Amino acid sequence: MSDTLLTVLQYYGAGAATLAALVVSLNLGRRWTGWAFVVFVTSSIALIAWGFLQPDSEGIGWQNIALLIINAIGVYRYLILKVKPDNPNETRGETEQ
């Protein structure tokens, strides 16, 4: 496998995950968070490829398979699901500030 391709996959995966985490942390709303999960999905795909193509990096590949599933759930919840999920804080008597 080309060293250049492996480097691109590795650094794209890391950079995209960092950007997506920043967007989620800013709490900009459902649409922004949903698109951040789309970026997380692309990051996971890149790191799955890198993990299984790079010798001795299978652990990253397997970890990102799990993260891909989690991120796909995020895409579904924030971009596809039409009904806003219940606020879990409300069930404990807490409210968002």
C-alpha positions as CSV (number, residue, x, y, z in Angstrom):
1,M,0.0,0.0,0.0
2,S,1.2,3.5,-0.8
3,D,2.8,5.4,2.1
4,T,1.1,8.6,0.9
5,L,-2.4,7.0,0.9
6,L,-1.8,5.7,4.4
7,T,-0.6,9.1,5.6
8,V,-3.6,10.8,4.1
9,L,-6.0,8.3,5.7
10,Q,-4.3,8.6,9.1
11,Y,-4.2,12.4,9.2
12,Y,-7.6,12.9,7.6
13,G,-9.1,10.6,10.2
14,A,-7.5,12.4,13.1
15,G,-8.2,15.9,11.8
16,A,-11.8,15.2,10.9
17,A,-12.5,13.6,14.3
18,T,-11.0,16.7,16.0
19,L,-13.1,19.1,14.0
20,A,-16.3,17.0,14.6
21,A,-15.6,16.9,18.3
22,L,-15.1,20.7,18.4
23,V,-18.5,21.2,16.6
24,V,-20.3,18.8,19.0
25,S,-18.7,20.6,22.0
26,L,-19.9,24.0,20.9
27,N,-23.5,22.8,21.2
28,L,-24.7,24.7,18.1
29,G,-27.9,22.8,17.7
30,R,-29.3,19.6,16.2
31,R,-28.4,20.3,12.6
32,W,-24.8,21.3,13.3
33,T,-24.4,18.3,15.7
34,G,-25.9,16.0,13.1
35,W,-23.4,17.2,10.4
36,A,-20.6,16.8,13.0
37,F,-21.6,13.1,13.2
38,V,-21.4,12.8,9.4
39,V,-17.8,14.1,9.7
40,F,-17.2,11.6,12.5
41,V,-18.5,8.8,10.1
42,T,-16.0,9.8,7.4
43,S,-13.2,9.9,10.1
44,S,-14.1,6.4,11.2
45,I,-14.1,5.1,7.7
46,A,-10.7,6.6,7.0
47,L,-9.3,5.2,10.3
48,I,-10.8,1.8,9.6
49,A,-9.1,1.7,6.3
50,W,-5.8,2.9,7.8
51,G,-6.0,0.5,10.7
52,F,-6.4,-2.6,8.5
53,L,-4.0,-1.5,5.8
54,Q,-1.2,-0.3,8.1
55,P,0.8,-3.2,9.6
56,D,0.2,-3.7,13.4
57,S,-2.7,-1.1,13.6
58,E,-5.7,-3.4,13.6
59,G,-6.7,-2.1,17.0
60,I,-7.5,1.3,15.6
61,G,-9.5,-0.4,12.8
62,W,-11.6,-2.4,15.3
63,Q,-12.1,0.6,17.6
64,N,-13.3,2.7,14.6
65,I,-15.7,-0.1,13.6
66,A,-17.4,0.4,17.0
67,L,-17.2,4.2,16.6
68,L,-18.7,4.0,13.1
69,I,-21.8,2.3,14.6
70,I,-22.0,4.9,17.4
71,N,-21.6,7.8,14.9
72,A,-24.2,6.3,12.6
73,I,-26.6,6.4,15.5
74,G,-25.7,10.0,16.0
75,V,-26.5,10.8,12.3
76,Y,-29.8,9.0,12.6
77,R,-30.8,10.8,15.9
78,Y,-29.8,14.3,14.8
79,L,-30.4,14.3,11.0
80,I,-32.9,11.6,10.1
81,L,-35.2,11.2,13.2
82,K,-38.0,13.8,12.8
83,V,-39.1,13.7,16.5
84,K,-36.7,15.3,19.0
85,P,-35.7,12.7,21.5
86,D,-36.8,13.4,25.1
87,N,-34.5,15.4,27.3
88,P,-32.9,12.9,29.7
89,N,-32.4,15.6,32.3
90,E,-36.2,16.2,32.5
91,T,-36.7,12.7,33.9
92,R,-34.5,13.5,36.9
93,G,-36.2,16.8,37.6
94,E,-33.3,18.9,36.1
95,T,-33.7,21.3,33.3
96,E,-31.3,22.7,30.7
97,Q,-29.8,26.1,31.4
